[in-house]
């Protein structure tokens, strides 16, 4: 098994005991991203749209650092503190993904790190 740790300054650095992503052979496991600005390491302020966009931008940065793009994502997990924001996730996701879309789960959770309202992680396969 060949395992590579993925790191980029284009996404927030890990705020705990984890890596931004781990690549094993051709599969990349992207850690959860919350709406942290990678430069300031502060939560994005503004409406929920701005937070969701920041999460997708963070995921894209890690995917690119691993040698891929969001189109290579095969599984996306979305965690929301309020599932009423799910339609907004769908709307914004359409800006970042085209068909065929990845498999996806959306889960309502009580709380997320740093008081975030949204977090996403992903699995990406590189050919």
N, C-alpha and C positions, 0 to 999 in steps of 0.2 A: 504494500500500500504506500503510495506517495502522497504525503500530506503537506500542503503549503498554507501558511498563514497569510491572509490578505489584509493589507493596511493601506489607507490613503488619507491624506490631509484634506481631501475634498469632501469627506464625510466626518461627522463627529467622532472623536476618539472614544474608545470604550470607556464607560464610566464604572466598570466593575471588572470582575475576573472572567473576561471573555474576549474573543477576537472579533473584529468587524466581519470577517468571513473566514471560512476554512475550505480549501479546495482539496478534494480527495479524488485523484485521477481526473475524470472529466466533470465531476459534480461539485458545485460550489454551494455551501450552506451559508446564507447571509443572515447575520444576527439581526434581531429586532432593531428597528430604527424608530425613534420618536422625533418630534419636530424641534430638534436641536440645531441651531446654526453652527456649522463646523468651525467657523472663525472665532466667534464669541463664546461658544459652548453654552449659550443661553437659549431658553425656549423661545420659539418664534411667537411674537405677539400678533394679535389681530384675530380675524374670524377663523372659523373652522377650515375654510378653504385654504387659507395660508398655511395652516398646520398640515393639512393633507398633502399639499404641494411640496412642502419641505421634506416630508417623509419620503415621497416618491423621488425627489431629487437626491436625498441621501442614499436611498437604495440604488439608484442609477449610478451614483459615484462609486459605490462599492462594487457593483457589477462590472463597471468599466475597469476598475483597478484589478479585477480578477481576469480580465481579458474578454469580457462579454458585454452584453447589452440587456436591457429589460426584456427584449423580445426572446431572450434565451431562458427566461424564467418559466419553469414548468409548474411551480406551486407557490402560491402567495397566501399568507395568513394575515388577516386584518383583525386587530383587537381595538374595540371601541368602548369607551365608558358610557356612551349613549348611542344605542342602535338607531336612533332617529337620524343620525348622520350617515347611515348606510347609502341612501340615494346619492348623497354628495360624493361619497367615495366612488360610486359607480361613474358619476359624471366626470370626475377628475381623472379616474383611471383610464377612461377612454382617450385622454390626451397622451398617455404614456404607453398604452398597449394597443395593438391591432389584432384582429382575428388571425389565427386561432388564439384565443385567450388562454392564460394558464388556468390550471385547476385552482380553486380558491376556497378558503373558509373565512367566515366572518363571525367573530365571537364577541359577545357583550361581556365586559369585565367590570369589576367594582372599582379598580384603581390601576394606574400604570406608573412607572418610574417618573419622578420629578413632576408629578401632577399632570402628565400628558393626557390628552383626550383620545389620542390615536397612536397605535404602534403597528408596524408591519415587519414581517420577516419573509424570507423567500428561499426557495431552492432553485438553482439554475444549473442547466446541463450544457456543457460546451462540447461541440463535436470536433 
